[in-house]
Amino acid sequence: MTKTRRPRPAASRSAVLPRSAVSRSARRATAAALALTGLLAAAACSGDPQSARQVGDPAVTAEPVAISPAAPGLGAGSASASASASGAHSGSASGAASGSASGSAGVVLPLTSDVINRLDTAIEQVMSQASVPGVIVGLTTPDGSYQRAFGQADKVAGTPMSADMNMRIGSETKTFTATAVLRLVDQGKVGLDDPISKYVDGVPGGDGITVRQLGEMRSGLFPYSSDPDFVNALITDPNRVFTPDQLLAYGYKHPANFPPGSRFEYSNSNYILLGKLIEKVGGQPAAQFLKQQVFTPATLNGTVLPVDATFPDPHARGYTDQTPTGATADATDWNPSWAWTAGAVVSNLADLQSWAKSLATGTLLNPATQAERLKTLPTGESGVGYGFGLFDNNGWIGHNGSLPGYETVTVYLPQSQATLVVLLNTDVSYQGSEPSSLFAQAITQIVSPNNVYSIPPMATGSPSASTSPSASVSPSSPSASQSAAPTTSPTVSGTASNSPASVPA
């Protein structure tokens, strides 16, 4: 469905936020190739290519929770982007940054009172300019911890955001799905270089697409979330229940975008297929397998893959403008079945801080298998490489995510054993950028100036292969036809999502 957005009023200049205005649809379409509910590039949402995004509600006054010293923590993140870079695997098992500066690269500044004050100011500035209702930020290093909640969890009731709230994490789901597949690899039940046709029937060209290529976003399969019919079906009835086969069918209507392994393109279809592989080989529903093989072993007691719209309490209300009219709506209880193993997981700050380190260091996998996961390939964005269900963003290892109403970033900087987690209750973009990326960039500019998390705004007009129907660059960008769709995938260009053309996952 095509939607028209009203021009967004000009915003004040800021050293933290970019000034170039790009429509959310175009941005998401471009980012769609890279992410669903949060990954590499910037593919989480939707919008029209020629209209700037609509301004959200007035900024909410930040209400910090508390800062307390803590032991070393963990973190993770996601992003998405479409790119045609090819080449041999590069990257080290230790997750070394591909684009960080030498010398002091990997250093995170001590959390002095001055640094804390600068973080407070930067976060509040992003909140105000991007009209973000509420955000939770957790930055943990071996020397201390900054954990605060700002703003509102419910704009109607005025409920303050709290650091213990559950949130939908979009494409960060892919990190769990990828780990489940790699657990099967360690058990000798799956081979990374086996064709997907060995495990899942009916995949177009499945004999020539490997499990590895699916996990690395290099299969060439058209992303179902970029199909206009899917976008229309989802945006007109966000409570609709989709089956994995129904989702894949939307993508199978289209020819492959390129030969397997020849380039990088974020596609939610890849991770729906990996979900089907998990069920076929694991012999049980994906939600149950993830709980037994990933969530429980990693001691993630508050993390779940819901089988319906159920949302564990306490949780924040989520706000999106991925609607038929472009008006902001409450998307808290929308059914996430359309994102499934590509972007439907629910988690919280404590679990994601722990998961970030586990993901980056491979605590659930054999060392050789973890080394395969960390072999990142070019995405087309400087300093950003994508491995098997995670990215290296200037040294920060993890993933981002975006689903209607929510966005996240969870990343880990190995050299400093630092974890950064950002959780917010909106996916409404600001001048072409996903707000989660703006927060992560502003924070890392302060604490790790030689390792700055960076996902540029999406360019207009580029197709995306992310989770959005029309984009070939980001999983969460809208379709080329300007239809808006939810996003659930990561992005490399500044948005991340798991959704259709304009909906990242």
N, C-alpha and C positions, 0 to 999 in steps of 0.2 A: 504494500500500500504506500502510495506517495503521500508525504505529509509536508506541509509548509510551516516553517518556523518564522516567528516574528523576529525582526532585527533586534539584536541585543544592544542595550545602551552601552556606550563606550565606557570602559573601566579606567581607573586611574593607573598611571604607570607604576611599575614595581620592579625591583631588582630580582624579585623571586619568580614572578610569573611572566610568560611571554606575552607580547602585545599583539601578535598577528592573529586576526580573527579568522577562524576557519569553521565552516558549518560542521555540526556533529555528524551528520550523515556522511559527508565526504570524508571526514576524518576517520570515521569508523569503517567506511568502505575500504579506505586505504589500509587501515590497520587490521582488517579482517583476516588477512592471510596469516597473521602471526598469533592471534590469541583468541581465546574464548572468554572465559571468565577471568582471565588475567594471565599473561605470559610475557613474551618478549617485547613486542613492539608497542602498540598503543591501540588495541582493537576492541575495546569493550563496549561501545555503544552505537547510537544511530543519530542521523540528522540529515538535513537537506544540504546538498553540495553548494548551493549558492546563497544560503541564508545563515547569518550568524546565530549561535544558540541563544535561546531565551534566557533571560536572567532569572535566577532562582529567588527564593525568599531573602529578605534582608539578613545580613550576617547575624549569627547568634553570638552572644557574648561568651567568650571562652571561660570555662570553669575548670581549672586544673584540679586533678585529684591530688596525688601526693608523689613525692620523689623519695625513694628510699635506697640506701646502699644495698647491693645484692651481689650474689656470686655470679660467675660468668653465665651468660644466657645464650639463647639461640634465636634465629630469625630466618625469614624467607620472603620471597617476592616473585612477581611475574610480570611479563610484558609481551607484546606481540608486534609483528611487523611483517610485511611481505617483501621478499627479496628474491632475486634470482642468482644469488651467489652460489658457486659450486666449488668443489675442491676436496682435498683429502682432509680427514679429521685432524683437528688441531686442538690444543688445549691439554692441560695436565690433569692428572687425577687429583691433584691438590686443589684444583679450582683456581689457579692463578689468574689474575686479571689479564684480559687480552689488550686492554687499552689504557691501563693506569700508568701514571708517571713513575719514573724510577726514583730511587733514593728513599723518600718517605712514603712511598706507596704502601697502602695497607695499614697506615697508622690512623688510629681514631683518637681524637683529642680527649683528655681527661674531662670528666663532667664537673668542672668547676662552677662556681656560682655565676660567673660571667657567661660560660657556655650554656648553662641552663637558661639564663635570662634571654640569650640570643635565640635559643630553641623556642621558648615560649612566644617570643615576638614573631618569629618567622611562621610558626604554626598558626597563630592568630591572624597574621596578615593573609596567609593563603585562605584561611577560613572565610575571612571577610570578603576578599576579592572574588573568590570562586563561589560564594554563597553556600558554603557547606554547613548543613545543620549541626553535625557532630562528628568528632573524630577521636579515635583512641590511638595513642602512640606509645610504643615500647622500644626503647633503645637500651641494650644490655651489653656490657663489656666486662672483662675480668675485674675491673676496678670499681664498677658501680652500675647503677641502673636508673634510667629516666622512664617512668611510666605514668602517663597522665591521660585523662579523658577531658575533652573540651566540648562545650556546646550541649545540644539537645538530642536525646534519643527519640523523642516524640514531640513534634512541633505543635500538635494540637493540645496535648495534655501538659506540655512544658516539662516533661520528665528529663532530668539531666542525664547526659551520657555517663556510663560507668564502665570502668576497665574490665569488669567481669562479664560483660554482655556477649551473647552469642551473635555471630554475624554470618551471612552468606558470603562465601569466599570465591565464588566464580571459578575462573580458570586455575586458581591454585589447586583445585581438585586434580588437575592433571599430574601434579607431583605425586599424589597418592596412587592414582591409577598406574602411572609409570612404575612406581615402586612395587606395586602388586605384580605387574608383569615381570619385573626383574627378580622378584622372589620366586616366581615360577621358573625363571631361567636358572636360578641357583639350585632349584629342586630337580633340574634336569628334565622338566616337562615342556619347556619352550626354548627354541633357539632364536637368537636375535636376528640371524640372517636367514631364517626359514621364511618361505612365502606365507602371507596371511591366509592364502587359500588352503593351507594345511590345517588350519584351525577354524576358519569361518568360510562358509559357502556363499556364493553369489556376489562376490566382490568383483566389479569390472576390472579386468587386468590383474586380478589377485595373484596369479601365478608369478607375476613380475614385481610385486610389491612386498618388501620384507617387513617383518615386525619392527626392525630397527628404523626403517624409513618412516613408518607410521609415528613412532615415538619422537623422531627428530623433525617432524613436520616437512618431510621431503617425499611424500607419496605421490603428489600430483593430483590426488582425488579432489574433485570439486567440493567445497565446503557446503554442507546442507544448509547452514545458517545464512548463506548468501543467496539462497534460492528465493525469488520473489513470492512464490506460492507459500513457502514456509513462513516467510515474514508476515504475510497477510494473515495466515491462519493463527499465528502466535499473537500478533498485536491486536487482532479483533477479539480474541478469546484467551487472555493470559492464564485462565484457569484450566485450559484444555490439557488433557493427559496425552502425551506422545509416547509411543513405544520406540525402542532403539531401531527396529526395522523401518518404522515409519519415517524416522529422522533420516536414516541413510538413503531411503528411497528418494527424498528430495534432492540429494546430491547426485545419486546415480542417474538422474535424468540428463545430466550434463556430461559431455566428454571430459576426459582428464585435462587438466590445465597444462601439464608438461610431463615428460617421461620421468618415471620414478628415479629419485636420486639426483636429478639434474639441477635442482634448485630448492630453495626454502620458501615455503608458503604456509602460514598458520592456518590450520583447518580443523574445526571441531569434529569433522567426520573421522579423522584419524583416531581420536580418543573415544569415540563411540564404538568404533571397531575394536579397539583394545579392551573396552568393557565387555564386548561380546566374547572376545578371546578368553578373558578372565573367567567368565561364566562357563564357557565350554570346557576349558582345561581344568579349572578349579572345581567344577562340579557343584556349584552353589551360586545363589544370587550374588551379584557384585557387591551389594551393600554388606552382606554377611561375610564375604571373602575379605573385603577391605577391613572390616572390624577384626576378624580373626588373625589376618596376616600382616596388617599394617597398624591400625589404630591401637589395638591392645598391646602388641609387642613394643610399640613406641611410647606406651603409657599416655596416650592421648584420650583421656577419659571423657572429654567434652566434645569430641569430634565425631560426626556421623554423616553418612550418605543417606539422606531421607528418601523414602519410597513414595512420598506424597508432599503436600505443601506444609507438613508439620514443621514447626519451628520451636526448638527448645527454649524455655524461659531461663533467665531473663534475656530478652533480645530487643534491639533497637528497631524502630520503624524505618523502612527504607523508601527513599523518594526518587522517582525517575521521570524523565520527560519522553520516554519511549512509548508514546501513546498516539492514537490516531490523529489527534489534534496538535500534539506537541506540548500540551499543557502538563504541568507537573502533577503526578498522581502518587498515591501510596501503593507501593508494589510489594509490601511485606509478605502478603499471603498468596502471591502469584505462584502457580505451580511450576517448580523448576525441572519437571520431567524432561523438558526439551533440551536440557543441558546434561543431565545424567552424569556419566563418568567423565564428562568434559568440563563440568562446572557446577554441580549441584551440592557439593559438600558444605556443611555448616561447622564452624569452629569458633575459637575464642583466642584472646591474646595469650593466655598462659600456654595453651597447647601449641600455638603457632611459634612462640618463642622457643619451645623445646624442639618442635619439628624442623625449624630452620637449620639447626646444627646437625640434627640427625640426617636430614636430606643432603646437606653439603659434605658431610664426612662419611656417610654410608654406614651408619651403625646397624642397619637391618640387612646389609648385603655382604657378600664375599668381596674382599678387596678388588679382585679382578673385575667383578661385575660393576662395582662402583666406578672403577676407572673407565669402563666403557660408557657409563652414564655421563661422566664428566668430559668426554671428548666433544667439545663444542665445534660447530661449523658456522661459517659466516651467515649472517642474516641480511646483510646489506646496510646495516647501521654500524657506524664506527664504534668500536668498543663493546659491541653486543654480539655474543655468540649463543647458539642454542644447542643443547645436548639432548639427552633422552628424558624429556619432561622437565627440564629446568633451563635457565639461562645464566650466562655470565654477563653482568652489566657493569663494565668497568671495575671488575673485581668482586662485586657483590653477587653471590650465588643464590638463586632461588626462583621465584615466580611472582607474577602479579595476577590479579583477577578482577573481573567486573561482571555483574549480573544486574538486571534492572533493580535499582534501589541501593546497591552496595558496591564498594570497591575495596581492594586490598593490595598490599605489597608485603611480601615476607622474604627477607634476604639475609645472607650471612657472609661476613667478610673474614675468610680463613686466617689471614695474616694477623689480625687483631682479635680473633675469636669474638667478633662483635655481631650482634643480631639486631635487625631493625624490622619492626612490624608496624604497619599502618592499616587501620580499619576505619572506614567511614560509611555513613548511611545515605549516600547519594551517588549516582553515576552520571549526574548532569555535568557535562563538560564545560570548560571555561576557555574561550577563545581557541578552540580546537584541541585542547589538551585535557586528558583525564585528570581529575583532581588528585587521585592517589599518586600519580607520577609527580605532580607539583609538590606535594608534601614530601615525598621521598627525595626529590632533588633538593628542595630547600634545606632539609635536615642534613643530608650528606654534604652539602656545600659548606656547612658549618663544622661538622664533626670529622669528616674525612675528605678534605679538599682535594686530595690527590686521587680519590676514588669517588667520583660524583655519579650517583644514579641518574641516568639521563635518557629520556625517551622523548624525542622531538615531536611537535604537533604533526598530525597527519596532513599530507598534502592533498589538495582537492583533486578530484578527477581520477585518482588511481583506483583500480579495482582491488579488492582484497580477497584473500582466501581464508580469512580467519573464520570466526563463527558467524559472521554476518552474511546475509544472503547476497549482498551485492559486492562486497569488497573482496579483493584478492590479496590485500596486504594485511588485514587484521581480522581476527575472528569475531570481533564485536562490532564491526562497522556496518553501516547500512548498505543496502545493495546498490548496484550501479544505477538502478532505476529510481533511486532516491527513496526507496521505501524504508521505513524504520523498523528495526528489529532488535530484540534483546541481545546483549552480548555476554559471552562467558569466557572469553579468551584473552591472553596476554597480548601486548603490542610492543613493537620496537619503536614506533613512531611517536609515542606519547599517550596511547590509550591501550587499555587491555580489556579483553572481554571474551565471553563465551557465547555470545549470542548471535542471532542472525545478522543480516546486513548491518543493522545499526545496533544490534544487541550483542555485546561482547560476553564471553563466558570466561 
